[in-house]
Amino acid sequence: MAEVKIVGLTKYFGDTCAVNHLDLVVKDGDLVVLLGPSGCGKTTTMRCVAGLERPTYGDIYIGERRVNDLEPRERDVALVFQSYALYPHFTAFDNIAYPLRLRKTPKEEINRRVTDVAELLGITHTLERQPGLCSGGEQQRIALGRAIVREPVVFLMDEPLSNIDALLRVYMRAEIKRLQHELGTTMIYVTHDQVEAMTMADMIAVMNQGTLQQLGTPGDIYDVPANNFVARFVGSTPMNFIPGRLRQKDSQTVHESDQFVIPVGEEMAVRASEMCPDGKCTLGIRPEDIRFTMSDEGRNQAQVFLLEPLGSETILDIEKEGLLLKAKDVATTQIRPGNTLSLSFDRFHLFDDATGQAIR
């Protein structure tokens, strides 16, 4: 296996900068997810690692080798694409065996390795079928088998689950994670689906407009976002944002907006005064961190205007003077649209309006 090291990677397409001075290390045996919206540069980064694109500037190392000038076949990497790219007239066996036949691997070894991989993936029963006679999940595993059978030092996966249904995606996320751990292979996985990233990754690299926004564990990315982009992008129910300003009120620092007055701890207030001396900052809070009671007392009141039942929980859509917030409650909530709630904000983040950076 091998570490992947990206140093100052920059890639232009004409005048458009797709990746801007990216530094990233993928440790040996880690699964690192490149996460971000469409056009953020994640697929271009992966293609540069694979050798399908040449960097405009910067260096890429796989293990100890600088691979900038090596052809894709010389880099010892395996790719799994969004489209499985299976040969329709080949059987599953022949599709998996294809890269070994290109290397002129002896027939006995091909048979052994394809059989071993098929057993690992649970697709032995498909080996004599053509892809068109296999389900979407079976086709996905055949594509994985074709990559695994090569025994590469790095796996590169570009949104491999986007063409299968939601229920099967849940299963395949766990399957790919299990395989990666069993094989101990370094993997770079590209997706715009933050649920995939959170459930699969050892480390997540969040990208936007060609720039790395934050690199961290799934827990760090969710709990300690580096800026308001990461905070907004990561979270299946998005973070709430309340624009406002820090002020002194009743001998304490508060975040005051048109709708709410929220006390800010002394340590955070000191850091905020250093990072944004004008006091203008936005408060961000996850839906699960909003506390509420059914009451029309207190200074932070709002009205429920919609319920979104999700089975295990219910999302409350709350409105006050044009500001919309989402909060989470138990599935069998007694709250109804039109109820007035008294809100409290226990755990929140502050973001500098000028830079978008988190105040820590």
TISE-860656 format. One line per 5 residues: their letters; for each residue x, y, z of C-alpha. Coordinates in pm, 1 decimal. Example, Ala and Ser with C-alpha at 12.3 -4.5 7.8 and 13.67 -1.06 7.14 Angstrom:
// TISE-860656
as> 1230.0:-450.0:780.0 ~ 1367.0:-106.0:714.0 $
***
This chain:
// TISE-860656
maevk> 0.0:0.0:0.0 ~ 110.3:361.9:-29.4 ~ 62.9:714.8:96.5 ~ -62.1:976.9:-150.9 ~ 86.1:1324.8:-115.8 $
ivglt> -46.0:1622.8:-310.4 ~ 171.2:1935.3:-295.1 ~ 53.5:2271.1:-430.2 ~ -173.2:2111.0:-691.9 ~ -313.2:2371.4:-929.4 $
kyfgd> -510.1:2290.3:-1241.8 ~ -635.1:2538.4:-1501.3 ~ -871.9:2470.6:-1789.5 ~ -810.1:2774.8:-2005.9 ~ -864.5:3072.5:-1776.1 $
tcavn> -1067.0:2870.8:-1526.0 ~ -890.1:2752.7:-1211.9 ~ -1042.9:2415.2:-1119.5 ~ -803.3:2338.0:-832.2 ~ -611.7:2609.2:-649.3 $
hldlv> -288.6:2523.6:-466.4 ~ -414.8:2209.8:-295.3 ~ -200.7:2045.2:-26.8 ~ -328.6:1708.3:94.5 ~ -180.2:1393.2:244.1 $
vkdgd> -371.9:1064.4:231.7 ~ -204.4:831.7:479.4 ~ -127.7:471.5:393.9 ~ -442.2:263.6:447.1 ~ -677.5:558.5:503.1 $
lvvll> -1006.6:626.3:327.8 ~ -1017.5:998.6:251.6 ~ -1331.4:1151.3:103.1 ~ -1314.1:1459.0:-118.5 ~ -1645.3:1630.0:-43.5 $
gpsgc> -1801.0:1935.1:-199.6 ~ -2062.3:2067.9:-441.4 ~ -2049.3:2017.5:-815.8 ~ -1763.5:2212.5:-973.1 ~ -1557.9:2239.1:-654.3 $
gkttt> -1254.0:2059.3:-801.3 ~ -1281.1:1720.6:-630.6 ~ -1308.1:1510.2:-947.3 ~ -1031.2:1710.0:-1115.6 ~ -808.3:1640.1:-815.2 $
mrcva> -879.0:1267.1:-839.7 ~ -817.2:1265.8:-1214.7 ~ -481.2:1434.7:-1159.6 ~ -387.0:1162.2:-910.3 ~ -496.5:898.1:-1161.9 $
glerp> -300.2:1057.5:-1445.5 ~ -606.1:1135.2:-1655.1 ~ -527.3:1507.6:-1617.3 ~ -186.8:1672.0:-1590.0 ~ -141.1:1938.4:-1320.3 $
tygdi> -69.5:2293.5:-1432.7 ~ 148.8:2332.5:-1122.7 ~ 232.4:2119.0:-821.9 ~ 346.1:1765.0:-750.7 ~ 176.9:1432.5:-680.1 $
yiger> 352.6:1148.5:-498.8 ~ 231.7:789.9:-463.1 ~ 453.6:628.2:-207.2 ~ 802.2:766.8:-267.0 ~ 748.8:820.9:-640.1 $
rvndl> 668.5:1154.1:-800.6 ~ 410.9:1047.7:-1058.3 ~ 342.9:1371.0:-1249.0 ~ 506.9:1236.9:-1565.5 ~ 387.6:877.2:-1539.0 $
eprer> 107.8:738.2:-1754.0 ~ -205.4:613.3:-1570.3 ~ -110.3:247.2:-1622.3 ~ 227.6:310.8:-1457.4 ~ 83.7:455.4:-1132.7 $
dvalv> -57.6:130.1:-992.4 ~ -396.3:281.2:-911.9 ~ -744.1:143.0:-980.0 ~ -1044.8:356.2:-1067.5 ~ -1416.4:298.7:-1011.6 $
fqsya> -1635.2:552.3:-1189.3 ~ -1991.9:678.5:-1154.1 ~ -2073.3:479.1:-1467.3 ~ -1949.1:127.8:-1407.1 ~ -1789.2:109.4:-1755.9 $
lyphf> -1847.6:-265.4:-1780.4 ~ -1814.6:-436.5:-2116.9 ~ -2174.0:-543.7:-2196.8 ~ -2074.3:-840.7:-2416.7 ~ -1834.2:-981.2:-2151.6 $
tafdn> -1944.5:-1200.8:-1865.5 ~ -1886.7:-1077.5:-1511.5 ~ -1586.5:-1312.8:-1494.2 ~ -1436.0:-1162.4:-1808.4 ~ -1499.7:-806.4:-1689.2 $
iaypl> -1319.3:-874.2:-1360.7 ~ -1038.5:-1064.4:-1532.1 ~ -981.1:-802.5:-1803.8 ~ -699.0:-603.8:-1634.8 ~ -515.7:-928.0:-1552.4 $
rlrkt> -537.6:-1045.4:-1913.0 ~ -393.9:-712.6:-2026.8 ~ -94.1:-787.3:-1803.7 ~ -70.4:-1137.4:-1955.3 ~ -125.1:-1298.5:-1614.8 $
pkeei> -121.0:-1682.5:-1630.7 ~ -466.4:-1837.1:-1672.1 ~ -449.7:-2035.6:-1347.3 ~ -372.1:-1721.7:-1146.8 ~ -652.3:-1529.8:-1321.0 $
nrrvt> -901.0:-1801.1:-1226.5 ~ -781.8:-1804.4:-865.4 ~ -782.0:-1425.5:-819.9 ~ -1119.5:-1369.2:-988.8 ~ -1275.4:-1648.2:-781.7 $
dvael> -1128.2:-1505.8:-460.0 ~ -1254.7:-1155.5:-537.7 ~ -1600.6:-1282.6:-635.1 ~ -1626.8:-1467.8:-302.6 ~ -1512.3:-1156.6:-114.5 $
lgith> -1783.4:-949.3:-284.3 ~ -2054.7:-1214.9:-275.8 ~ -2099.9:-1223.8:-655.0 ~ -1985.4:-1577.6:-738.6 ~ -2333.8:-1650.3:-876.1 $
tlerq> -2298.1:-1371.3:-1136.8 ~ -1968.5:-1479.5:-1293.3 ~ -2125.8:-1639.0:-1600.9 ~ -2377.9:-1358.5:-1656.4 ~ -2342.2:-1050.6:-1873.0 $
pglcs> -2384.5:-715.2:-1691.3 ~ -2725.7:-655.1:-1844.6 ~ -2859.1:-959.1:-1659.9 ~ -2727.3:-834.0:-1322.9 ~ -2889.5:-590.9:-1080.5 $
ggeqq> -2748.8:-244.2:-1016.6 ~ -2585.3:-358.9:-693.9 ~ -2430.1:-662.0:-866.3 ~ -2294.6:-440.9:-1145.3 ~ -2143.4:-210.7:-883.9 $
rialg> -1970.2:-505.6:-716.0 ~ -1844.2:-633.7:-1050.7 ~ -1685.9:-292.9:-1111.8 ~ -1534.3:-306.5:-762.1 ~ -1407.1:-657.6:-833.6 $
raivr> -1233.5:-542.0:-1149.7 ~ -1051.8:-279.3:-942.8 ~ -969.5:-509.0:-649.4 ~ -835.8:-795.7:-862.7 ~ -546.6:-578.0:-978.0 $
epvvf> -423.9:-543.3:-617.6 ~ -340.1:-172.8:-665.9 ~ -166.6:45.1:-406.8 ~ -443.6:311.2:-429.9 ~ -815.8:296.4:-506.6 $
lmdep> -979.3:602.4:-665.4 ~ -1359.3:616.3:-660.5 ~ -1557.7:888.1:-833.9 ~ -1917.2:897.2:-701.2 ~ -1955.5:519.8:-747.9 $
lsnid> -2294.6:496.5:-572.3 ~ -2482.6:776.3:-745.0 ~ -2651.7:546.3:-999.3 ~ -2811.3:305.2:-752.5 ~ -3125.4:342.2:-543.7 $
allrv> -3123.3:491.5:-193.8 ~ -3172.1:164.1:-3.3 ~ -2890.9:-11.1:-188.1 ~ -2662.6:291.5:-136.4 ~ -2692.2:243.5:240.2 $
ymrae> -2580.4:-118.3:203.8 ~ -2300.3:-41.3:-42.8 ~ -2155.6:234.3:178.4 ~ -2099.3:-24.1:450.0 ~ -1973.0:-278.8:197.0 $
ikrlq> -1708.4:-46.4:52.4 ~ -1595.7:58.0:401.1 ~ -1568.2:-308.5:506.1 ~ -1368.9:-398.2:195.8 ~ -1134.3:-105.3:240.8 $
helgt> -1058.9:-212.4:597.8 ~ -1012.8:-578.3:503.3 ~ -782.6:-496.1:213.0 ~ -598.7:-219.7:400.5 ~ -577.5:-19.2:77.5 $
tmiyv> -540.1:356.4:52.6 ~ -857.5:501.7:-97.4 ~ -961.2:844.1:-228.6 ~ -1338.1:865.8:-261.3 ~ -1512.4:1155.2:-437.7 $
thdqv> -1872.2:1250.7:-353.5 ~ -2105.5:1546.4:-309.0 ~ -2316.8:1342.5:-64.7 ~ -2221.0:1446.2:286.8 ~ -2396.1:1140.7:438.1 $
eamtm> -2163.3:914.6:238.2 ~ -1867.6:1119.1:355.6 ~ -1967.0:1116.0:723.2 ~ -2040.0:742.6:735.8 ~ -1741.3:616.4:533.6 $
admia> -1440.6:842.6:577.0 ~ -1140.9:823.7:804.1 ~ -1076.2:1184.8:700.6 ~ -1287.6:1430.6:500.3 ~ -1141.9:1701.3:276.7 $
vmnqg> -1413.7:1962.1:216.8 ~ -1358.9:2160.5:-103.5 ~ -1523.0:2466.4:-255.2 ~ -1430.5:2660.0:-568.4 ~ -1111.2:2460.0:-609.4 $
tlqql> -984.8:2532.8:-258.9 ~ -952.2:2305.0:43.1 ~ -1180.2:2443.2:314.2 ~ -1109.1:2192.5:591.8 ~ -945.6:1854.9:644.9 $
gtpgd> -1052.1:1655.0:949.1 ~ -1230.5:1353.1:1089.7 ~ -1607.2:1333.4:1035.2 ~ -1656.1:1436.6:1399.2 ~ -1432.8:1741.8:1363.8 $
iydvp> -1594.8:1849.1:1038.2 ~ -1940.8:1833.1:1195.8 ~ -1866.9:1961.2:1545.6 ~ -1587.4:2212.2:1477.8 ~ -1640.2:2354.2:1125.1 $
annfv> -1360.9:2583.2:1009.1 ~ -1591.8:2830.9:836.9 ~ -1952.5:2897.1:748.5 ~ -1926.8:2707.0:417.4 ~ -1830.5:2382.8:593.2 $
arfvg> -2094.9:2442.9:860.1 ~ -2363.8:2499.1:596.7 ~ -2261.4:2211.4:368.4 ~ -2221.0:1935.1:627.5 ~ -2534.8:1824.1:809.5 $
stpmn> -2834.8:1633.6:670.4 ~ -3056.7:1897.3:828.6 ~ -2856.8:2215.5:764.8 ~ -2719.9:2440.4:1035.2 ~ -2929.2:2747.7:1118.7 $
fipgr> -2768.0:3090.9:1073.6 ~ -2869.8:3408.1:1259.1 ~ -2701.0:3732.5:1142.6 ~ -2635.5:3987.0:1416.2 ~ -2382.8:4176.2:1623.9 $
lrqkd> -2209.6:4130.3:1957.6 ~ -2309.0:4387.6:2219.3 ~ -2277.6:4445.7:2591.2 ~ -2612.7:4412.4:2761.1 ~ -2684.9:4383.0:3134.0 $
sqtvh> -2313.3:4334.6:3211.6 ~ -2272.3:4045.5:2969.7 ~ -2189.3:3993.8:2603.3 ~ -2480.7:3890.8:2385.8 ~ -2535.5:3814.3:2020.5 $
esdqf> -2819.5:4045.1:1922.3 ~ -3019.4:4005.3:1603.1 ~ -3351.0:4145.9:1487.0 ~ -3519.0:3837.4:1634.8 ~ -3316.8:3707.4:1932.0 $
vipvg> -3082.1:3805.2:2212.5 ~ -2845.2:3517.8:2291.9 ~ -2586.7:3528.3:2573.8 ~ -2229.0:3455.1:2466.5 ~ -1975.4:3298.2:2703.5 $
eemav> -1687.1:3512.6:2822.3 ~ -1414.1:3311.4:2646.5 ~ -1594.9:3318.6:2313.4 ~ -1665.4:3689.7:2355.1 ~ -1292.5:3758.9:2402.2 $
rasem> -1199.3:3560.7:2090.9 ~ -1476.2:3729.8:1893.0 ~ -1352.1:4075.1:1990.5 ~ -1008.1:3981.8:1857.2 ~ -1129.3:3835.9:1526.0 $
cpdgk> -1410.0:4080.4:1444.1 ~ -1356.8:4408.7:1631.2 ~ -1666.5:4563.6:1471.5 ~ -1876.4:4293.6:1640.2 ~ -2057.5:4185.6:1322.7 $
ctlgi> -2085.5:3808.3:1319.2 ~ -2332.6:3532.0:1241.7 ~ -2443.9:3275.7:1496.1 ~ -2478.7:2918.3:1368.3 ~ -2661.3:2643.6:1554.6 $
rpedi> -2745.0:2284.4:1464.8 ~ -3117.1:2191.2:1476.5 ~ -3050.6:1936.1:1751.4 ~ -2892.5:2205.9:1972.7 ~ -3200.9:2429.2:1989.2 $
rftms> -3385.8:2375.7:2317.1 ~ -3750.4:2480.6:2349.5 ~ -4056.0:2472.1:2569.6 ~ -4418.8:2544.1:2487.8 ~ -4436.4:2889.4:2643.8 $
degrn> -4513.7:3246.0:2547.1 ~ -4277.8:3382.8:2811.1 ~ -3913.9:3488.3:2772.9 ~ -3739.9:3708.5:2521.4 ~ -3658.5:3439.9:2260.9 $
qaqvf> -3997.7:3330.3:2133.6 ~ -4094.5:3200.8:1791.2 ~ -4387.6:3029.8:1624.6 ~ -4405.6:2685.1:1467.9 ~ -4540.5:2700.9:1113.7 $
llepl> -4463.2:2350.3:977.3 ~ -4381.8:1996.7:1095.1 ~ -4165.8:1755.1:894.4 ~ -4214.0:1400.6:1032.8 ~ -3913.9:1176.5:959.0 $
gseti> -4013.6:865.3:1151.5 ~ -3750.6:861.6:1427.0 ~ -3775.1:1239.1:1475.0 ~ -3969.1:1543.3:1363.6 ~ -3821.3:1862.1:1220.5 $
ldiek> -3990.8:2176.7:1347.9 ~ -3987.3:2469.8:1108.6 ~ -3994.2:2780.0:1326.6 ~ -4040.6:3142.3:1215.5 ~ -3987.1:3477.8:1378.2 $
eglll> -3999.5:3808.6:1191.9 ~ -3889.4:3657.7:862.5 ~ -3613.4:3437.7:1005.1 ~ -3664.5:3063.1:957.6 ~ -3507.2:2806.0:1189.2 $
kakdv> -3518.6:2426.9:1200.4 ~ -3519.4:2234.8:1529.6 ~ -3544.8:1863.2:1607.3 ~ -3797.1:1695.9:1835.8 ~ -3901.7:1339.1:1912.2 $
attqi> -4107.2:1152.6:1654.6 ~ -4428.1:1172.1:1858.7 ~ -4407.7:1543.3:1926.8 ~ -4707.9:1711.8:2088.0 ~ -4622.0:2042.2:1922.3 $
rpgnt> -4847.1:2162.3:1642.4 ~ -4827.1:2441.2:1381.8 ~ -4923.0:2771.4:1538.3 ~ -4775.5:2688.8:1880.0 ~ -4549.0:2951.1:2037.2 $
lslsf> -4217.2:2821.9:2170.1 ~ -3965.0:2973.7:2405.0 ~ -3618.3:2896.3:2263.7 ~ -3275.2:2859.9:2420.5 ~ -2944.4:2816.2:2239.8 $
drfhl> -2702.4:2601.1:2437.6 ~ -2428.8:2508.8:2191.3 ~ -2355.4:2730.6:1896.0 ~ -2083.4:2869.4:1670.2 ~ -1991.9:3224.6:1571.6 $
fddat> -1863.1:3315.2:1225.7 ~ -1690.1:3638.7:1128.9 ~ -1905.6:3811.8:867.2 ~ -1601.5:3957.0:688.9 ~ -1410.6:3630.1:635.1 $
gqair> -1662.1:3354.9:709.4 ~ -1408.7:3195.8:944.9 ~ -1524.8:3032.9:1267.4 ~ -1449.6:3222.9:1585.9 ~ -1277.3:2982.0:1824.0 $
***
